Amino acid sequence: MDNEKDEQPSQRKDHRTDAFATKLVDKTASWQQKATRRTTTKDDKPQPAGGLDETPIPDAPPGYTMKFTFRRANSLPMADLNSLSSDPYLYVQLNTSLPSRHKQDPYMRFRTPTIRRSVDPVWNCEWIVANVPATGFKLKARIYDEDPADHDDRLGNVHVHVDSLHDNWTGIREQHYKIKKRMGSKRAYFIRGCAAMFNRNIEMSGNLVISVEMLGKTDVGNNGGRIWTVGPCTWSRHLSPMIGRLAGTKEPGQGKDGAKSERYNFQANQFQLAGPVPPPLYHRYVEFRPFIAGMFTGRSLRGRILNRALHHQHSRIYSYDRTTVYGSFPSPSKDMTLQLLNLVNYDRGGRIFTYVLTLDGMWRFTETGKEFGIDLLSKHTMHSDVNIYIAFSGEFFVRRLKTPHKGPFESGQETHPAAEIDGGPPHADPPSDPSYYALYIDNDSGTYRPNAKNLPLLKQFMEKNFPGLKIVTLDCSADADRMGKLKKEQRERKKAEGKGTVVMQDDGSSLSSSDEEELEERMREYDEDGVAGTEGEAMEKKRRKVKREIQESKLGDWVHGDREREDREAREDLQGVDDRQLEGGGEGRREANGELRQQGREMVPKVNGNDNEKAEN
């Protein structure tokens, strides 16, 4: 026994060289990785995370197609003290027990139009959702007061819980749900409370009337366990003259004399398409920079700042106000295609649009261009409202075809822009037959980098929603030359058709481009005649005199509401004086410079201190 104990091996004690050996192994692995990177070709280089996500939709048994009808509300609080009313709308979210592909997938949401100046609004809006599971649903309805100048005040909440669904479920018929005040605006309820003190007929508690109807089992096909919007196909157009002037974007209009005109207006469009969106259309943002992940998740300080900035841009671009135009179609139809063509102004002006298609089929798009300020951040991120996952994104434009029964790229086919074709813009009204138009849509988006192999699925989805419209898909990589040529032609057409057009601001009169040219021409004539060529004071008087002559001869029909726009145009002309000529020596130049600044301060609307600072600068 003693011999056996002696023969057992003893554990070796740690040596100080062991630590050096471990570090050497780690260092060798690091050297190997660097060597692999140096020998890796450009095509084999690993791509940043994001882009196409092939995660399948979780399996689930077929559900039910449900129709939610938001009837009306009564006794809402008063958010506006002047009118003792509100501008209410509903913002609804539908939650189910179906698992999502990723926890970051956006919720199913729906917004009603805004009812103006009412505390007893009637909406009667329908929302049809497919594949709601048998385990029921939870409907969260929030009532807001629309206030574009500030933030929208919440007027209350209503929650609808249904624990289970079955074939014999009878539904909910005009059920009155008490509006919860806990999250409502205290100011709005205070105003209503004060009004109730003087009028016994005013009640403090309101109700929301909702109906829910089961339309039957859903044929899910290969869509698995997810819900989607069936209809109606709602659309909205948001207009912003301020952003339009900043971005230099215009929309066609008509002057008082019937002449064609363009207004400074930035137009943002939303179109709810009939689902379901094809399951392979599922893309995540691409982490091509280290800060991108923080921008979408809001984790880092820099990411939180960018995230909030993009959310704010989205809310301002798609801000609902009194100029917002609403509409809907029960299902895809020819009229729905014509409405799309109307939103993009047919083939006028060579416009190019940036778009995002959400997972629920909401299609958002605006006119794009290098002059648009949000290029500093991300257009597609703004359109998606900083959603981590979307269906597809890129750019598109519309062209008119000479021969409707031929494809856009068939021999003998001509398109406008590029070719001058009779029977449409810019010299005639556009034809109302969708077969005369083709929509060119691509995957040109660096934020999400949609995969080109899914372009055929995108084409099928768009053709289903816009009957009669020819859909042409372009791969931003494989079709780069063709796509670049087509977009160049669009931009050249935009420049060509923009010349000599009357530019209008809102509904009033303003100086046309021909008037501005006449102003400059008369300025040159005055200079040639030797009338105070370089002195600042004389230059300012000369400009005011010429401008007054043009306004008296061509713009004598100003109405009272247009005076602010007249002052704005005059201020811009005054600011256009060359400061280099005013900065020279001499007491006269300094006096003229001070006089110009004083006039600028008087013309700038007294809104806030920033405006006054801009006028002084």
Backbone torsions as a table, in degrees:
resi	resn	phi	psi	omega
1	MET	NA	-38.7	179.9
2	ASP	-65.7	-35.3	179.2
3	ASN	-66.8	-38.0	-179.4
4	GLU	-64.7	-38.5	178.4
5	LYS	-64.7	-36.1	-179.7
6	ASP	-68.1	-29.9	-176.9
7	GLU	-80.5	-14.4	-179.6
8	GLN	-66.8	132.7	-178.6
9	PRO	-70.3	140.9	178.4
10	SER	-96.1	150.0	-178.4
11	GLN	-71.2	132.6	-178.4
12	ARG	-74.0	139.6	179.3
13	LYS	-76.6	149.8	178.4
14	ASP	-61.5	139.8	177.7
15	HIS	-112.8	152.9	-176.7
16	ARG	-67.2	-17.1	178.3
17	THR	-80.6	-11.8	-179.5
18	ASP	-62.8	-40.6	-180.0
19	ALA	-63.0	-39.0	178.6
20	PHE	-65.5	-35.7	179.5
21	ALA	-65.6	-41.2	178.8
22	THR	-63.1	-43.3	178.5
23	LYS	-64.3	-36.0	-179.9
24	LEU	-66.1	-37.8	178.0
25	VAL	-64.6	-44.5	179.5
26	ASP	-64.3	-39.9	-179.6
27	LYS	-66.0	-37.6	177.9
28	THR	-62.8	-40.6	177.9
29	ALA	-63.5	-38.8	178.5
30	SER	-65.5	-41.2	177.7
31	TRP	-63.4	-36.6	179.5
32	GLN	-64.6	-41.3	179.2
33	GLN	-64.7	-40.9	178.5
34	LYS	-64.8	-40.2	178.3
35	ALA	-64.2	-37.3	178.6
36	THR	-65.1	-40.1	179.3
37	ARG	-63.7	-39.3	-178.4
38	ARG	-68.5	-31.7	-179.1
39	THR	-89.8	-6.5	-179.3
40	THR	-77.8	134.9	178.0
41	THR	-76.9	169.0	-179.1
42	LYS	-63.5	-37.2	-178.8
43	ASP	-69.9	-29.1	-178.8
44	ASP	-87.4	-2.7	-176.1
45	LYS	-65.4	133.6	-178.9
46	PRO	-64.2	138.6	-178.5
47	GLN	-87.2	154.8	177.6
48	PRO	-65.3	155.0	-178.3
49	ALA	-64.0	142.7	178.4
50	GLY	122.2	-167.1	-176.4
51	GLY	83.7	-143.6	-178.0
52	LEU	-63.2	130.1	176.4
53	ASP	-116.6	116.9	-175.9
54	GLU	-95.7	22.4	175.7
55	THR	-62.2	125.0	-177.9
56	PRO	-73.4	158.2	175.1
57	ILE	-72.8	132.2	179.6
58	PRO	-59.4	142.1	178.4
59	ASP	-72.5	144.5	177.4
60	ALA	-160.5	150.9	177.7
61	PRO	-66.1	155.8	-179.7
62	PRO	-59.2	144.3	179.0
63	GLY	-107.7	-153.4	-174.9
64	TYR	-120.8	149.7	174.1
65	THR	-91.4	122.6	-173.7
66	MET	-117.4	145.1	175.4
67	LYS	-116.8	116.4	177.6
68	PHE	-99.8	127.1	179.5
69	THR	-119.6	121.2	179.7
70	PHE	-100.0	102.2	-170.0
71	ARG	-75.1	-70.5	-171.6
72	ARG	-162.3	172.9	174.3
73	ALA	-139.2	158.9	179.0
74	ASN	-140.3	155.0	176.0
75	SER	57.0	45.6	176.9
76	LEU	-76.0	155.2	176.2
77	PRO	-66.8	162.9	-175.0
78	MET	-102.1	107.9	-178.8
79	ALA	-86.1	-18.8	-178.2
80	ASP	-110.1	115.4	-177.9
81	LEU	-69.5	-34.7	-176.1
82	ASN	-66.9	-45.5	-177.1
83	SER	-97.7	-4.6	-176.0
84	LEU	51.1	46.1	-179.7
85	SER	-150.7	-171.6	178.2
86	SER	-140.8	169.4	172.4
87	ASP	-115.7	77.5	-168.8
88	PRO	-82.7	148.5	169.6
89	TYR	-146.6	163.3	-179.9
90	LEU	-107.3	138.9	173.5
91	TYR	-124.6	112.4	-166.9
92	VAL	-114.5	141.3	176.0
93	GLN	-128.1	133.7	-178.6
94	LEU	-111.3	122.3	178.9
95	ASN	-115.2	138.6	175.4
96	THR	-133.3	175.9	179.9
97	SER	-86.9	1.3	-179.5
98	LEU	-66.0	132.9	177.8
99	PRO	-73.5	145.3	178.4
100	SER	-96.0	164.0	178.0
101	ARG	-65.2	-38.5	175.3
102	HIS	-141.8	150.6	-178.6
103	LYS	-66.9	-17.1	179.3
104	GLN	-85.1	-0.7	178.8
105	ASP	-60.0	137.1	-178.1
106	PRO	-67.9	156.7	178.9
107	TYR	-77.3	161.8	172.8
108	MET	-82.3	121.5	-176.3
109	ARG	-135.7	158.4	-176.6
110	PHE	-148.4	140.2	178.6
111	ARG	-125.0	136.6	176.7
112	THR	-90.0	162.1	170.4
113	PRO	-64.0	163.0	-179.7
114	THR	-90.9	133.7	174.8
115	ILE	-98.0	124.1	-172.8
116	ARG	-84.1	135.6	172.1
117	ARG	48.8	65.5	-179.6
118	SER	-152.4	140.2	169.6
119	VAL	-107.1	0.0	175.3
120	ASP	-129.2	64.0	-173.1
121	PRO	-72.2	151.8	174.8
122	VAL	-124.1	116.5	-178.7
123	TRP	-101.6	-52.7	-175.5
124	ASN	53.6	45.1	180.0
125	CYS	-97.0	137.7	179.1
126	GLU	-107.0	147.7	175.8
127	TRP	-140.1	113.9	-177.6
128	ILE	-103.4	122.0	-177.1
129	VAL	-122.7	134.4	-177.6
130	ALA	-100.5	153.2	171.1
131	ASN	67.0	36.2	172.6
132	VAL	-71.5	126.0	-171.7
133	PRO	-70.2	163.6	179.1
134	ALA	-67.1	-16.4	177.9
135	THR	-75.9	1.2	174.6
136	GLY	93.5	-165.0	-176.3
137	PHE	-154.8	167.4	173.9
138	LYS	-130.8	119.3	-177.2
139	LEU	-106.5	121.4	177.9
140	LYS	-108.3	114.6	179.6
141	ALA	-112.2	121.4	177.5
142	ARG	-111.9	133.9	179.8
143	ILE	-102.1	126.9	-178.4
144	TYR	-123.0	155.7	169.2
145	ASP	-102.4	121.5	-178.1
146	GLU	-74.0	127.5	-179.3
147	ASP	-144.8	88.1	-176.1
148	PRO	-62.7	-30.2	-177.8
149	ALA	-72.4	-23.5	-178.7
150	ASP	-130.9	-143.9	174.6
151	HIS	-104.4	153.0	-179.5
152	ASP	-72.0	126.6	179.7
153	ASP	-84.0	135.2	175.6
154	ARG	-81.0	132.0	-178.3
155	LEU	-101.5	-10.0	178.9
156	GLY	153.2	173.4	-178.6
157	ASN	-129.9	153.9	171.0
158	VAL	-139.8	131.8	177.6
159	HIS	-116.7	133.0	178.0
160	VAL	-118.7	118.5	-179.2
161	HIS	-111.1	128.7	171.9
162	VAL	-126.8	115.6	-172.4
163	ASP	-74.9	-28.6	-177.1
164	SER	-156.9	154.8	175.8
165	LEU	-126.7	145.9	177.2
166	HIS	-150.5	173.7	-173.7
167	ASP	-62.0	-27.4	-177.3
168	ASN	-100.5	16.4	-179.6
169	TRP	-66.1	129.4	-172.1
170	THR	-85.3	-14.3	177.7
171	GLY	89.1	-174.3	179.6
172	ILE	-124.0	123.6	-175.3
173	ARG	-116.2	106.8	176.5
174	GLU	46.5	54.8	178.4
175	GLN	-81.4	134.4	177.6
176	HIS	-90.1	121.4	178.0
177	TYR	-112.6	130.1	-179.6
178	LYS	-70.7	132.8	-178.8
179	ILE	-79.3	126.8	179.2
180	LYS	-81.0	131.5	-175.9
181	LYS	-92.8	-8.9	-168.2
182	ARG	-57.4	-41.2	-179.0
183	MET	-98.3	10.4	-178.6
184	GLY	-80.0	167.9	179.8
185	SER	-70.0	122.1	179.4
186	LYS	-65.7	-35.6	178.9
187	ARG	-63.7	-43.3	-179.2
188	ALA	-64.8	-40.4	179.2
189	TYR	-72.8	-29.8	176.3
190	PHE	-65.6	-41.9	178.4
191	ILE	-63.4	-42.0	179.2
192	ARG	-66.8	-36.7	177.6
193	GLY	-63.4	-40.2	177.4
194	CYS	-65.3	-39.7	177.9
195	ALA	-66.0	-34.7	179.6
196	ALA	-67.4	-24.2	179.0
197	MET	-67.4	-26.9	-177.7
198	PHE	-104.6	-5.5	-179.2
199	ASN	-142.8	112.0	-177.4
200	ARG	-69.6	-17.8	-178.6
201	ASN	-78.0	-11.5	-179.8
202	ILE	-85.8	123.8	-180.0
203	GLU	-98.6	151.9	-178.6
204	MET	-89.7	-23.7	-177.1
205	SER	-107.8	130.5	179.6
206	GLY	-110.1	173.3	-179.6
207	ASN	-134.7	151.4	173.9
208	LEU	-117.9	129.1	-176.1
209	VAL	-102.3	122.6	-176.3
210	ILE	-131.9	142.2	172.2
211	SER	-122.0	143.5	177.2
212	VAL	-132.7	127.6	-177.5
213	GLU	-127.1	138.2	175.9
214	MET	-91.4	125.7	-178.3
215	LEU	-97.3	-7.2	178.0
216	GLY	127.9	-177.2	178.8
217	LYS	-70.5	148.7	179.4
218	THR	-96.7	132.1	173.3
219	ASP	-84.1	96.8	-171.5
220	VAL	-78.1	-26.9	-176.8
221	GLY	61.2	-125.5	179.6
222	ASN	-101.2	20.8	-177.1
223	ASN	-87.2	-11.7	172.0
224	GLY	62.4	-147.2	-174.4
225	GLY	-90.9	79.8	173.8
226	ARG	-152.6	156.7	177.1
227	ILE	-106.2	156.2	179.4
228	TRP	-153.3	161.5	-180.0
229	THR	-84.4	126.3	176.4
230	VAL	-90.0	-41.8	-178.9
231	GLY	177.7	-178.0	-6.3
232	PRO	-71.8	165.7	179.9
233	CYS	-87.1	89.8	-177.8
234	THR	-83.8	154.7	175.7
235	TRP	-143.6	155.9	177.2
236	SER	-149.6	149.9	179.5
237	ARG	-126.7	122.2	-178.2
238	HIS	-109.2	132.0	-177.4
239	LEU	-117.9	139.5	179.0
240	SER	-140.1	99.1	178.0
241	PRO	-61.2	-36.1	-178.2
242	MET	-64.0	-49.7	178.8
243	ILE	-65.6	-33.5	176.9
244	GLY	-61.9	-40.9	178.5
245	ARG	-69.3	-38.3	178.8
246	LEU	-67.0	-40.5	-177.0
247	ALA	-86.4	-13.8	-179.0
248	GLY	76.5	21.9	-179.9
249	THR	-98.3	144.6	-176.0
250	LYS	-133.0	160.3	174.6
251	GLU	-127.1	148.8	-178.0
252	PRO	-69.9	148.6	177.4
253	GLY	-152.3	-160.8	-178.1
254	GLN	-141.2	130.6	179.6
255	GLY	-78.3	178.2	-178.1
256	LYS	-66.5	-30.6	-179.7
257	ASP	-88.3	8.6	179.5
258	GLY	88.3	-5.3	-179.7
259	ALA	-72.7	149.5	177.8
260	LYS	-68.8	143.9	-176.7
261	SER	-145.4	173.9	174.9
262	GLU	-135.2	138.5	179.4
263	ARG	-107.2	143.6	171.0
264	TYR	-68.8	110.4	-178.8
265	ASN	-160.1	131.0	174.4
266	PHE	-97.5	127.3	-173.9
267	GLN	-112.0	123.8	175.3
268	ALA	-113.8	133.3	-172.8
269	ASN	-122.1	144.6	173.3
270	GLN	-131.7	136.1	-179.1
271	PHE	-138.9	115.6	176.6
272	GLN	-82.7	113.5	-178.6
273	LEU	-91.3	154.0	-179.1
274	ALA	-73.6	124.5	-178.5
275	GLY	-83.2	179.8	5.3
276	PRO	-88.3	151.5	171.2
277	VAL	-69.6	135.0	-179.6
278	PRO	-51.8	132.5	-175.7
279	PRO	-55.4	-36.4	179.9
280	PRO	-66.1	-16.0	177.7
281	LEU	-79.1	87.0	-174.5
282	TYR	-151.8	106.3	-173.5
283	HIS	-130.9	143.5	178.9
284	ARG	-109.2	154.4	177.2
285	TYR	-59.8	151.0	-176.6
286	VAL	-99.6	130.0	-179.3
287	GLU	-88.1	67.6	-178.7
288	PHE	-83.2	-4.8	173.4
289	ARG	-138.2	150.7	-177.3
290	PRO	-60.2	-31.4	-175.8
291	PHE	-83.4	-6.8	-174.4
292	ILE	-63.2	-44.4	-179.5
293	ALA	-59.2	-42.4	178.1
294	GLY	-65.0	-31.4	179.6
295	MET	-66.1	-37.0	-179.7
296	PHE	-82.6	-35.4	-177.0
297	THR	-93.5	-20.1	-179.6
298	GLY	69.2	32.2	-176.4
299	ARG	-87.1	-47.2	-179.1
300	SER	-83.7	166.8	179.1
301	LEU	-63.3	-46.4	178.3
302	ARG	-63.2	-40.0	179.0
303	GLY	-63.9	-40.4	179.3
304	ARG	-64.1	-39.2	179.5
305	ILE	-64.3	-47.4	179.7
306	LEU	-66.7	-38.4	179.5
307	ASN	-60.9	-46.5	179.9
308	ARG	-68.0	-35.6	178.3
309	ALA	-63.8	-42.4	179.9
310	LEU	-70.0	-39.8	174.6
311	HIS	-59.6	-41.4	179.7
312	HIS	-66.2	-41.4	177.0
313	GLN	-60.8	-42.9	179.6
314	HIS	-61.7	-44.1	-178.2
315	SER	-66.9	-31.8	178.5
316	ARG	-77.6	-40.8	-179.8
317	ILE	-66.3	-44.0	-178.9
318	TYR	-101.3	36.9	-179.3
319	SER	-76.0	129.2	176.7
320	TYR	-84.7	134.3	175.5
321	ASP	-150.9	-165.6	-176.1
322	ARG	-69.4	-18.6	178.7
323	THR	-88.5	-7.3	-179.4
324	THR	-67.4	133.7	-179.8
325	VAL	-107.0	131.8	-178.5
326	TYR	-112.6	161.7	173.5
327	GLY	-173.6	168.5	179.3
328	SER	-159.1	157.9	175.5
329	PHE	-131.8	138.9	-179.6
330	PRO	-59.9	-34.8	-179.1
331	SER	-159.9	167.6	178.4
332	PRO	-57.2	136.9	-176.3
333	SER	-157.4	175.5	176.9
334	LYS	-62.6	-38.8	178.5
335	ASP	-63.2	-35.2	177.8
336	MET	-66.4	-37.8	176.3
337	THR	-64.7	-42.2	178.6
338	LEU	-64.8	-33.0	177.5
339	GLN	-67.1	-39.6	175.1
340	LEU	-60.5	-46.1	179.3
341	LEU	-61.8	-34.8	177.6
342	ASN	-68.5	-38.2	179.4
343	LEU	-65.3	-34.1	-180.0
344	VAL	-95.0	9.3	177.8
345	ASN	60.9	37.5	177.7
346	TYR	53.7	-130.2	-179.2
347	ASP	-106.1	23.8	-180.0
348	ARG	-76.9	142.0	164.7
349	GLY	74.6	2.7	177.9
350	GLY	59.6	40.5	-175.6
351	ARG	-75.5	146.9	173.5
352	ILE	-122.6	136.8	-174.1
353	PHE	-119.5	143.2	171.7
354	THR	-97.5	135.7	-175.4
355	TYR	-136.1	159.4	170.2
356	VAL	-138.9	134.5	175.9
357	LEU	-111.0	117.1	-177.5
358	THR	-80.0	172.0	-178.1
359	LEU	-66.0	-24.4	179.0
360	ASP	-95.3	6.8	175.6
361	GLY	89.3	14.6	174.3
362	MET	-81.0	119.9	-176.8
363	TRP	-103.4	113.2	179.4
364	ARG	-111.8	137.1	179.7
365	PHE	-156.4	148.9	174.3
366	THR	-139.4	162.1	175.0
367	GLU	-68.0	138.8	-176.6
368	THR	-110.1	169.8	178.6
369	GLY	167.6	158.0	-179.6
370	LYS	-66.0	-21.2	-178.6
371	GLU	-79.2	-8.2	-175.7
372	PHE	-78.4	126.7	-169.7
373	GLY	-63.5	-29.2	-174.6
374	ILE	-73.9	0.7	171.3
375	ASP	-60.1	-22.0	179.2
376	LEU	-63.9	-26.9	177.3
377	LEU	-109.4	-101.2	-179.4
378	SER	-154.5	120.6	179.9
379	LYS	-65.0	-47.2	-176.4
380	HIS	-69.1	-33.7	176.0
381	THR	-65.3	-39.6	178.1
382	MET	-65.1	-45.3	-178.9
383	HIS	-62.6	-36.2	-179.4
384	SER	-80.6	-3.0	-175.4
385	ASP	59.6	40.7	177.1
386	VAL	58.6	38.7	174.6
387	ASN	-77.4	137.2	-179.5
388	ILE	-70.0	-38.5	-178.9
389	TYR	-119.8	136.0	174.0
390	ILE	-135.2	176.6	177.0
391	ALA	-87.2	-52.2	-175.9
392	PHE	-160.2	161.3	178.3
393	SER	-158.2	161.8	-179.8
394	GLY	159.9	-144.9	178.8
395	GLU	-133.9	159.3	176.9
396	PHE	-152.5	163.9	173.9
397	PHE	-154.6	164.6	-175.4
398	VAL	-118.8	138.9	175.8
399	ARG	-129.9	151.9	177.6
400	ARG	-97.8	137.3	-176.9
401	LEU	-98.2	144.2	176.5
402	LYS	-73.9	-40.7	-178.8
403	THR	-116.7	109.7	-172.9
404	PRO	-68.5	-26.0	-177.1
405	HIS	-86.2	1.7	177.3
406	LYS	-108.1	153.7	176.0
407	GLY	-73.3	161.5	-177.0
408	PRO	-61.8	-29.8	-175.8
409	PHE	-107.2	10.6	177.4
410	GLU	-73.8	155.2	-178.9
411	SER	-64.3	139.4	-179.9
412	GLY	85.2	-6.0	-179.5
413	GLN	-85.4	133.4	175.3
414	GLU	-118.5	148.1	-178.0
415	THR	-129.5	151.4	172.5
416	HIS	-116.0	124.5	7.6
417	PRO	-69.6	179.2	-175.8
418	ALA	95.8	-55.6	-179.2
419	ALA	-112.1	149.3	175.7
420	GLU	-86.6	113.1	-176.9
421	ILE	-118.8	131.8	178.6
422	ASP	-72.5	161.3	175.6
423	GLY	86.6	22.3	180.0
424	GLY	-172.4	-172.1	-179.4
425	PRO	-57.9	150.9	7.5
426	PRO	-92.9	1.3	-173.6
427	HIS	-104.3	-7.8	-178.7
428	ALA	-146.6	167.4	178.4
429	ASP	-69.5	148.4	-179.3
430	PRO	-70.2	146.0	176.3
431	PRO	-66.4	149.5	-176.0
432	SER	-96.4	11.0	178.3
433	ASP	-97.1	117.6	-178.2
434	PRO	-59.5	-22.9	-177.9
435	SER	-67.4	-11.9	177.8
436	TYR	-83.5	0.7	-173.5
437	TYR	-126.0	151.7	175.4
438	ALA	-130.4	136.4	177.0
439	LEU	-104.2	117.0	178.7
440	TYR	-95.8	118.5	-175.4
441	ILE	-129.4	139.0	-176.2
442	ASP	-130.0	-175.5	179.8
443	ASN	-115.6	33.2	-175.7
444	ASP	-79.7	83.3	179.9
445	SER	-144.6	112.8	178.0
446	GLY	-77.1	-19.1	-178.0
447	THR	-72.2	-44.9	-176.7
448	TYR	-111.8	-19.5	178.7
449	ARG	46.6	65.7	179.2
450	PRO	-59.8	142.6	-177.1
451	ASN	-76.3	132.7	-176.3
452	ALA	-67.5	-23.3	-178.0
453	LYS	-67.2	-16.2	179.4
454	ASN	-96.6	5.2	176.9
455	LEU	-60.6	-38.6	175.6
456	PRO	-59.6	-36.8	177.5
457	LEU	-67.1	-38.9	176.2
458	LEU	-62.7	-40.6	178.8
459	LYS	-62.0	-44.2	178.8
460	GLN	-62.2	-41.1	-178.9
461	PHE	-65.3	-41.6	179.8
462	MET	-70.3	-38.5	178.0
463	GLU	-64.2	-34.3	178.1
464	LYS	-67.1	-35.6	-175.9
465	ASN	-87.5	-22.1	-178.9
466	PHE	-127.2	79.4	-177.8
467	PRO	-60.3	139.6	177.0
468	GLY	89.0	-18.2	-178.8
469	LEU	-88.6	129.9	178.7
470	LYS	-79.5	129.3	-178.4
471	ILE	-108.0	125.7	178.0
472	VAL	-120.0	123.4	178.6
473	THR	-101.7	143.4	-179.2
474	LEU	-129.9	132.0	175.6
475	ASP	-89.1	123.9	-175.4
476	CYS	-65.9	-14.4	177.4
477	SER	-100.1	-57.8	-176.9
478	ALA	-69.6	-33.7	-179.0
479	ASP	-106.1	30.5	-173.9
480	ALA	-60.2	-43.0	-177.9
481	ASP	-65.8	-47.7	-180.0
482	ARG	-64.3	-43.5	-179.3
483	MET	-63.5	-41.6	178.6
484	GLY	-63.5	-39.6	179.0
485	LYS	-65.6	-44.3	-179.1
486	LEU	-63.9	-42.7	-179.4
487	LYS	-70.1	-32.9	175.8
488	LYS	-63.5	-41.5	177.1
489	GLU	-63.5	-37.4	177.3
490	GLN	-62.1	-45.9	-178.0
491	ARG	-66.6	-38.0	177.8
492	GLU	-66.2	-37.9	177.8
493	ARG	-66.4	-37.6	178.7
494	LYS	-61.9	-41.5	177.8
495	LYS	-66.9	-41.5	-176.2
496	ALA	-67.8	-44.2	-176.7
497	GLU	-79.1	-13.2	180.0
498	GLY	-82.2	-13.5	-176.8
499	LYS	-77.3	139.7	174.8
500	GLY	71.9	17.1	-178.7
501	THR	-96.6	139.7	177.3
502	VAL	-69.4	124.6	-180.0
503	VAL	-98.6	123.8	-175.9
504	MET	-118.4	148.3	178.4
505	GLN	-114.3	118.9	-178.6
506	ASP	56.8	-134.3	-175.4
507	ASP	-104.7	0.1	-176.7
508	GLY	-97.4	-179.9	178.4
509	SER	-80.9	161.9	175.9
510	SER	-160.5	175.9	179.7
511	LEU	-72.6	133.4	175.8
512	SER	-84.0	167.5	177.8
513	SER	-64.7	-32.9	177.1
514	SER	-67.2	-35.1	176.1
515	ASP	-65.9	-39.4	177.8
516	GLU	-63.7	-39.8	177.2
517	GLU	-63.8	-39.0	178.3
518	GLU	-65.7	-37.0	177.0
519	LEU	-59.7	-48.3	179.5
520	GLU	-64.2	-37.3	-179.9
521	GLU	-64.7	-43.1	179.2
522	ARG	-67.9	-33.5	176.3
523	MET	-61.4	-43.2	179.1
524	ARG	-64.7	-38.8	178.8
525	GLU	-62.7	-41.8	178.3
526	TYR	-62.6	-40.3	179.2
527	ASP	-63.6	-42.1	-179.1
528	GLU	-65.9	-30.4	178.9
529	ASP	-78.4	-4.4	175.8
530	GLY	81.8	22.7	-178.9
531	VAL	-87.2	96.1	172.6
532	ALA	48.7	65.6	-172.9
533	GLY	-65.1	-39.8	-171.3
534	THR	-121.9	-11.8	-177.7
535	GLU	-70.3	134.6	-174.5
536	GLY	-63.8	-42.4	-177.1
537	GLU	-65.2	-44.1	179.9
538	ALA	-67.3	-36.5	179.1
539	MET	-62.6	-41.7	-179.6
540	GLU	-65.9	-42.2	178.3
541	LYS	-64.9	-39.7	179.7
542	LYS	-61.8	-44.6	-179.4
543	ARG	-64.6	-41.9	179.3
544	ARG	-65.0	-38.8	-179.6
545	LYS	-65.2	-45.9	-179.5
546	VAL	-64.7	-42.4	-178.7
547	LYS	-64.9	-38.2	179.2
548	ARG	-65.8	-37.6	178.7
549	GLU	-63.0	-44.1	-179.3
550	ILE	-66.8	-41.8	-178.7
551	GLN	-65.7	-39.5	-179.2
552	GLU	-68.4	-32.3	-177.4
553	SER	-83.3	-29.9	-172.3
554	LYS	-122.8	-18.0	-175.1
555	LEU	-126.2	44.3	-178.5
556	GLY	-79.6	-5.3	-175.4
557	ASP	-100.8	32.5	178.5
558	TRP	-63.8	137.9	173.5
559	VAL	-99.2	170.3	-175.0
560	HIS	-61.2	-39.1	-177.3
561	GLY	-71.0	-8.9	-177.5
562	ASP	-98.3	1.8	-176.7
563	ARG	-64.5	-35.8	179.2
564	GLU	-63.9	-39.6	178.5
565	ARG	-67.6	-36.3	177.4
566	GLU	-61.9	-44.1	178.9
567	ASP	-63.8	-37.5	178.9
568	ARG	-62.6	-44.9	-179.7
569	GLU	-64.8	-39.8	179.6
570	ALA	-65.5	-39.4	179.0
571	ARG	-62.9	-40.7	179.9
572	GLU	-64.8	-38.2	178.2
573	ASP	-66.6	-39.5	179.1
574	LEU	-66.2	-38.3	178.0
575	GLN	-69.2	-16.3	179.5
576	GLY	-79.6	-6.1	177.9
577	VAL	-63.4	137.5	-176.5
578	ASP	-67.2	112.1	-178.4
579	ASP	-65.6	-24.3	-178.9
580	ARG	-64.6	-31.5	178.0
581	GLN	-77.4	-23.3	-179.7
582	LEU	-86.1	-15.5	-175.4
583	GLU	-89.1	-0.1	-179.6
584	GLY	-71.6	176.5	-178.6
585	GLY	-70.0	169.3	175.9
586	GLY	107.9	139.6	-178.5
587	GLU	-68.4	-32.9	-178.6
588	GLY	-62.9	-39.3	179.4
589	ARG	-65.5	-41.2	-179.3
590	ARG	-64.8	-39.4	178.2
591	GLU	-65.0	-41.5	178.6
592	ALA	-64.1	-40.5	178.7
593	ASN	-60.8	-44.1	178.6
594	GLY	-65.9	-36.2	179.1
595	GLU	-65.9	-40.5	177.8
596	LEU	-62.3	-43.3	-179.6
597	ARG	-64.9	-39.4	179.0
598	GLN	-63.3	-41.6	177.7
599	GLN	-65.5	-36.6	177.6
600	GLY	-62.8	-40.3	179.1
601	ARG	-65.7	-35.7	-179.6
602	GLU	-70.9	-30.5	-175.9
603	MET	-86.1	-23.1	-178.0
604	VAL	-71.7	128.9	177.1
605	PRO	-58.8	137.6	-178.2
606	LYS	-80.0	76.1	-179.5
607	VAL	-94.7	-54.7	178.0
608	ASN	-154.7	177.1	-177.2
609	GLY	-66.3	-29.7	-178.7
610	ASN	-63.0	-39.2	-179.9
611	ASP	-63.9	-39.9	179.6
612	ASN	-66.3	-37.8	178.0
613	GLU	-63.5	-40.0	179.0
614	LYS	-63.7	-39.2	-179.2
615	ALA	-64.6	-41.5	179.9
616	GLU	-66.3	-38.2	179.3
617	ASN	-69.3	NA	NA
